[in-house]
């Protein structure tokens, strides 16, 4: 089959890759759309310390069931589906307590297994979700980043009417804004890049530029209390540390952004008791795809309207362009046209 293959950092080509065969409990998916995520770019740029080359990336996947494995019971061939890419082992402690997204033996489709930048991929039937009628494959490919937003908002227990600050307006930050607003929260958003703030504003967030005026502005907007929930999606150590000042006493901090292995983040020790804040991590998602698809079906999500479609087979040039100009588009989706 044809695939867009990352051979080494900054090296990608379109070529032949063995077509997978579905085993018991698996389905062969004909790919229709696959989003470009920061994780895919890290793989391309050589920033993923666990990357093994060559690999077919792509974990934001929408397609149709082309074939079911032997004795597999699932949606019929031709059903439109999205793929949940985080695969837990089912045996370790996180899996046993329902946190398979934190599995000690985690495998990710598009990282450890071939992903969606190809004509076909194989996925367990437990990790595919039928797409509601009326949602295109392009739109459906947003289920994965939206599921990350659902997970973070669940972790932070975001409620209607609460003031929620989203730090970082990249692709995941925009998904966080959309999900929090769908829950009825008042969402403020901050970023260093003016163009990203403009985009966040189009999604209904009140925007505050990052910098020295961020804290006084948030305090002014919340009568001096701070945000009920602060969701960090920058991966910047300073931003993570600033969440303590920005959150209200008794509020919740949700860390979504990633830092490099071994990098420390410092919080003022006294504030743990003075503010009695809750600090939470949020990794990918677990059991969030159905809600993400419901949000897409309801029309509450505008995020796909901001994205740019590309032909999957133009991927090598697109990745090279994005490596040189990371902010040139808000979100890219590779389509099997």
Wavefront OBJ file of the C-alpha trace (Angstrom):
o trace
v 0.000 0.000 0.000
v 1.003 3.635 -0.305
v 2.115 5.585 2.765
v 3.842 8.807 3.827
v 6.880 7.442 5.665
v 9.180 9.326 8.045
v 12.608 7.760 7.448
v 14.669 9.900 9.843
v 14.506 13.404 11.310
v 13.592 15.848 8.522
v 13.317 12.999 6.017
v 9.929 11.886 4.703
v 8.826 10.274 1.475
v 5.757 8.695 -0.107
v 6.370 5.038 -0.874
v 5.315 1.451 -0.392
v 4.559 0.010 3.070
v 3.275 -3.463 3.846
v -0.504 -3.499 3.967
v -1.528 -4.725 7.433
v -3.858 -7.649 8.015
v -6.446 -7.465 10.813
v -6.195 -10.191 13.432
v -8.851 -11.429 15.858
v -10.614 -8.506 17.504
v -9.211 -6.037 14.962
v -10.440 -4.069 11.964
v -8.696 -2.853 8.853
v -9.442 0.851 8.436
v -9.336 2.624 5.081
v -8.013 6.053 5.998
v -9.934 9.100 4.805
v -8.433 11.855 6.994
v -5.556 12.166 9.469
v -4.732 15.326 11.394
v -1.261 16.783 11.845
v -0.469 17.018 15.555
v 2.475 18.481 17.451
v 3.390 14.889 18.301
v 3.702 14.054 14.603
v 5.903 17.097 14.109
v 8.098 16.054 17.070
v 8.601 12.685 15.376
v 9.526 14.435 12.119
v 11.846 16.901 13.865
v 13.635 14.184 15.829
v 12.388 15.457 19.189
v 10.621 12.247 20.231
v 13.186 10.331 22.325
v 11.319 7.062 21.762
v 11.031 7.386 17.978
v 12.052 4.400 15.890
v 12.478 5.053 12.175
v 11.099 4.419 9.626
v 7.520 4.909 10.787
v 4.100 5.886 9.484
v 2.762 8.516 11.877
v -0.715 10.007 12.265
v -2.957 9.363 15.273
v -5.919 11.697 14.587
v -7.629 9.252 12.253
v -10.979 9.015 10.509
v -11.863 6.409 7.909
v -14.118 3.472 7.097
v -14.010 -0.176 8.088
v -12.583 -2.099 5.136
v -12.302 -5.559 6.696
v -12.857 -7.326 10.004
v -10.422 -9.825 11.458
v -11.257 -13.485 11.936
v -14.180 -14.021 14.298
v -14.257 -10.270 14.965
v -17.604 -8.746 15.854
v -18.022 -5.063 15.192
v -19.624 -2.438 12.972
v -20.156 -3.637 9.400
v -17.725 -3.005 6.567
v -18.185 0.498 5.177
v -19.006 2.105 8.546
v -17.376 5.476 9.104
v -15.226 5.421 12.236
v -12.580 7.268 14.207
v -9.664 5.544 15.889
v -8.710 5.948 19.540
v -4.900 5.679 19.320
v -3.776 5.041 22.933
v -3.650 1.290 23.554
v -3.311 0.052 27.135
v -2.088 -3.408 28.101
v -5.101 -4.034 30.347
v -3.013 -5.562 33.141
v -0.922 -2.863 34.835
v -2.142 -0.748 37.762
v -3.270 2.271 35.670
v -5.227 -0.032 33.352
v -6.800 -1.846 36.283
v -8.128 1.427 37.735
v -9.478 2.726 34.423
v -6.528 4.926 33.440
v -5.324 3.058 30.370
v -4.119 6.387 28.956
v -1.332 6.137 31.574
v -0.568 2.467 30.887
v 2.893 1.329 31.977
v 3.196 -0.560 28.673
v 1.438 2.001 26.498
v 1.430 1.737 22.732
v 0.250 4.585 20.518
v -0.978 4.110 16.973
v 1.137 6.431 14.842
v 4.089 6.256 17.247
v 4.744 2.645 18.269
v 2.494 1.155 15.574
v 1.887 2.382 12.007
v -0.673 5.172 11.915
v -2.955 7.087 9.631
v -0.606 8.574 7.035
v -1.304 5.606 4.788
v -4.069 3.992 2.793
v -4.840 1.526 5.594
v -4.124 0.777 9.234
v -5.215 -1.841 11.757
v -6.874 -0.979 15.057
v -8.528 -3.004 17.827
v -12.302 -2.987 17.628
v -12.307 -1.771 21.226
v -10.663 1.432 19.987
v -12.845 2.405 17.056
v -15.968 4.544 17.328
v -18.693 4.914 14.686
v -19.073 8.434 13.341
v -22.557 9.978 13.587
v -24.343 10.610 10.298
v -23.654 13.976 8.745
v -20.086 14.341 10.031
v -17.474 14.251 7.273
v -14.171 12.370 7.681
v -12.419 15.755 7.796
v -14.568 16.854 10.740
v -14.394 13.438 12.397
v -10.586 13.597 12.500
v -10.997 16.279 15.182
v -12.465 13.745 17.607
v -9.003 12.904 18.981
v -7.883 16.454 19.884
v -11.381 17.219 21.168
v -11.196 14.110 23.351
v -8.043 15.599 24.891
v -10.113 18.695 25.677
v -12.875 16.564 27.174
v -10.358 14.720 29.357
v -8.811 17.951 30.652
v -12.203 19.509 31.404
v -13.298 16.358 33.200
v -10.095 16.366 35.221
v -10.662 20.020 36.142
v -14.385 19.460 36.742
v -15.201 22.505 34.618
v -18.706 23.742 35.418
v -21.127 26.116 33.724
v -20.562 29.714 34.770
v -17.010 29.185 35.995
v -14.134 31.387 34.883
v -11.650 29.134 33.091
v -8.254 30.328 31.872
v -6.654 28.378 29.008
v -2.926 29.011 28.707
v -1.753 28.351 25.165
v -3.817 28.719 21.987
v -2.187 26.122 19.780
v -4.185 23.205 18.348
v -4.847 21.603 21.755
v -5.538 24.958 23.406
v -8.227 25.663 20.817
v -9.841 22.290 21.552
v -9.776 23.130 25.267
v -11.495 26.455 24.605
v -14.231 24.787 22.577
v -14.947 22.038 25.112
v -14.921 24.395 28.112
v -17.291 26.790 26.350
v -19.581 23.894 25.415
v -19.802 23.184 29.156
v -21.020 26.728 29.709
v -17.832 28.155 31.213
v -16.590 31.694 30.674
v -13.291 31.056 28.927
v -10.322 33.399 28.869
v -7.272 32.482 26.810
v -3.685 33.660 26.729
v -0.754 33.157 24.363
v 2.446 34.887 23.301
v 1.445 34.869 19.605
v -1.050 37.588 18.590
v -2.379 35.558 15.640
v -3.263 32.703 17.968
v -5.121 35.079 20.250
v -7.103 36.337 17.285
v -8.115 32.767 16.488
v -9.075 32.082 20.109
v -11.284 35.166 20.025
v -13.136 33.833 16.971
v -14.001 30.761 19.068
v -15.571 32.929 21.758
v -12.738 33.218 24.270
v -11.912 36.535 25.894
v -8.217 36.947 25.116
v -5.420 38.274 27.312
v -1.877 38.644 25.953
v 0.775 36.749 27.895
v 3.278 38.887 29.761
v 3.475 41.184 32.760
v -0.179 42.231 32.537
v -1.609 38.717 32.496
v -1.944 38.302 36.263
v -3.379 41.773 37.024
v -5.812 41.410 34.122
v -7.079 38.020 35.308
v -7.408 39.294 38.868
v -9.282 42.357 37.608
v -11.686 40.189 35.602
v -12.357 37.909 38.581
v -12.787 40.535 41.318
v -9.347 39.677 42.659
v -10.096 35.969 43.106
v -8.274 34.337 40.182
v -9.588 31.690 37.787
v -11.656 28.806 39.118
v -9.797 26.542 36.695
v -6.475 27.128 34.942
v -5.659 24.721 32.112
v -2.047 24.909 30.948
v -1.364 23.811 27.365
v 1.931 25.528 26.525
v 4.571 23.085 27.704
v 6.436 26.113 29.053
v 7.890 25.804 32.555
v 7.287 29.477 33.405
v 3.637 29.184 32.356
v 3.199 26.065 34.493
v 4.695 27.835 37.497
v 2.511 30.900 36.925
v -0.674 28.827 37.214
v -0.366 28.991 41.016
v -0.751 32.770 40.997
v -3.529 32.724 38.415
v -5.787 30.153 40.076
v -8.304 31.060 42.759
v -7.981 29.683 46.273
v -9.749 26.326 46.236
v -9.475 26.208 42.440
v -8.079 23.597 40.073
v -4.957 23.582 37.921
v -4.824 21.129 35.011
v -1.445 20.574 33.331
v -1.799 19.357 29.740
v 1.469 20.687 28.275
v 4.609 18.555 28.128
v 8.156 19.356 29.193
v 11.275 17.294 28.503
v 12.087 14.336 30.709
v 13.826 15.469 33.892
v 12.761 19.122 33.694
v 11.443 20.376 37.037
v 8.538 22.720 37.738
v 8.560 24.681 41.011
v 5.455 25.689 42.970
v 5.543 27.836 46.148
v 5.156 25.331 48.974
v 3.052 27.597 51.162
v 0.421 28.013 48.456
v -0.469 24.328 48.621
v -2.005 24.973 52.024
v -2.741 28.694 51.743
v -4.782 28.221 48.579
v -5.701 24.552 49.002
v -5.619 24.321 45.217
v -5.841 21.044 43.352
v -3.072 20.325 40.842
v -3.924 17.725 38.210
v -2.233 16.201 35.218
v -4.166 15.308 32.083
v -2.806 12.879 29.501
v -4.496 12.305 26.160
v -7.921 10.812 26.952
v -9.759 7.759 28.196
v -13.441 7.054 27.464
v -13.798 10.556 25.970
v -14.341 9.833 22.267
v -18.128 9.384 22.523
v -18.488 12.833 24.115
v -16.137 14.361 21.537
v -18.231 12.930 18.706
v -21.422 14.167 20.379
v -19.958 17.665 20.540
v -19.153 17.526 16.824
v -22.630 16.225 16.037
v -24.294 18.951 18.120
v -22.694 21.754 16.137
v -21.065 23.181 19.270
v -17.578 22.876 17.773
v -16.226 25.395 15.258
v -12.604 24.231 15.374
v -12.660 22.320 12.034
v -13.562 25.532 10.220
v -10.130 26.892 11.131
v -8.205 23.970 9.657
v -6.531 23.554 6.286
v -6.941 20.434 4.155
v -4.002 18.921 2.285
v -3.592 15.931 0.015
v -2.043 13.100 2.037
v 0.497 12.432 -0.703
v 1.840 15.976 -0.387
v 2.844 15.226 3.216
v 6.650 15.434 2.731
v 6.444 19.017 1.474
v 3.809 19.994 4.034
v 5.911 18.711 6.943
v 8.986 20.497 5.587
v 7.003 23.736 5.311
v 5.595 23.400 8.834
v 9.057 22.689 10.226
v 10.258 25.967 8.702
v 7.101 27.959 9.515
v 5.337 26.376 12.540
v 2.641 29.043 12.880
v 1.756 29.285 9.182
v -1.539 27.413 9.735
v -3.769 26.803 12.745
v -4.317 23.123 12.036
v -3.608 20.802 9.146
v -5.482 17.674 8.099
v -4.138 15.231 5.524
v -6.926 13.886 3.312
v -6.887 10.708 1.250
v -8.483 12.351 -1.770
l 1 2 3 4 5 6 7 8 9 10 11 12 13 14 15 16 17 18 19 20 21 22 23 24 25 26 27 28 29 30 31 32 33 34 35 36 37 38 39 40 41 42 43 44 45 46 47 48 49 50 51 52 53 54 55 56 57 58 59 60 61 62 63 64 65 66 67 68 69 70 71 72 73 74 75 76 77 78 79 80 81 82 83 84 85 86 87 88 89 90 91 92 93 94 95 96 97 98 99 100 101 102 103 104 105 106 107 108 109 110 111 112 113 114 115 116 117 118 119 120 121 122 123 124 125 126 127 128 129 130 131 132 133 134 135 136 137 138 139 140 141 142 143 144 145 146 147 148 149 150 151 152 153 154 155 156 157 158 159 160 161 162 163 164 165 166 167 168 169 170 171 172 173 174 175 176 177 178 179 180 181 182 183 184 185 186 187 188 189 190 191 192 193 194 195 196 197 198 199 200 201 202 203 204 205 206 207 208 209 210 211 212 213 214 215 216 217 218 219 220 221 222 223 224 225 226 227 228 229 230 231 232 233 234 235 236 237 238 239 240 241 242 243 244 245 246 247 248 249 250 251 252 253 254 255 256 257 258 259 260 261 262 263 264 265 266 267 268 269 270 271 272 273 274 275 276 277 278 279 280 281 282 283 284 285 286 287 288 289 290 291 292 293 294 295 296 297 298 299 300 301 302 303 304 305 306 307 308 309 310 311 312 313 314 315 316 317 318 319 320 321 322 323 324 325 326 327 328 329 330 331 332 333 334 335 336 337
